[in-house]
């Protein structure tokens, strides 16, 4: 009986260690990044930025936050129709990259 209990505890411990390692790998590849550029095109599902000679495309959806200046505090909006940014606007995009795809978490217009 004691051997079975020890074996069971060892299997549970090994499984927990393996799960923790997998979670660490997932969160490392999905860490939050940021970039600033000029909007080339925007739709309800994609945002394309130009930064120097580079062009970057981001997926946007209902969870993407759009932040606009609103007097004493910033106004936070989910993807409204039409999008609150347009071609030519300078924006900062916080995003997560997973493989080849970039998912926009927050889009903030830069005011200068």
ChimeraX attribute file (.defattr): number of C-alpha atoms within 10 A of each C-alpha:
attribute: neighborCount
match mode: 1-to-1
recipient: residues
	/A:1	6
	/A:2	7
	/A:3	8
	/A:4	9
	/A:5	10
	/A:6	11
	/A:7	12
	/A:8	11
	/A:9	12
	/A:10	12
	/A:11	11
	/A:12	12
	/A:13	12
	/A:14	10
	/A:15	11
	/A:16	11
	/A:17	10
	/A:18	11
	/A:19	11
	/A:20	10
	/A:21	10
	/A:22	10
	/A:23	10
	/A:24	11
	/A:25	10
	/A:26	11
	/A:27	11
	/A:28	10
	/A:29	12
	/A:30	16
	/A:31	11
	/A:32	14
	/A:33	13
	/A:34	13
	/A:35	13
	/A:36	17
	/A:37	21
	/A:38	20
	/A:39	23
	/A:40	18
	/A:41	16
	/A:42	19
	/A:43	16
	/A:44	14
	/A:45	12
	/A:46	14
	/A:47	23
	/A:48	17
	/A:49	25
	/A:50	17
	/A:51	14
	/A:52	8
	/A:53	5
	/A:54	8
	/A:55	13
	/A:56	14
	/A:57	18
	/A:58	21
	/A:59	17
	/A:60	22
	/A:61	17
	/A:62	12
	/A:63	13
	/A:64	18
	/A:65	21
	/A:66	22
	/A:67	20
	/A:68	18
	/A:69	13
	/A:70	9
	/A:71	7
	/A:72	6
	/A:73	8
	/A:74	12
	/A:75	12
	/A:76	15
	/A:77	17
	/A:78	15
	/A:79	18
	/A:80	12
	/A:81	8
	/A:82	10
	/A:83	15
	/A:84	17
	/A:85	20
	/A:86	17
	/A:87	13
	/A:88	13
	/A:89	16
	/A:90	21
	/A:91	21
	/A:92	18
	/A:93	23
	/A:94	20
	/A:95	23
	/A:96	19
	/A:97	15
	/A:98	13
	/A:99	8
	/A:100	5
	/A:101	12
	/A:102	18
	/A:103	22
	/A:104	25
	/A:105	21
	/A:106	20
	/A:107	25
	/A:108	20
	/A:109	21
	/A:110	15
	/A:111	9
	/A:112	4
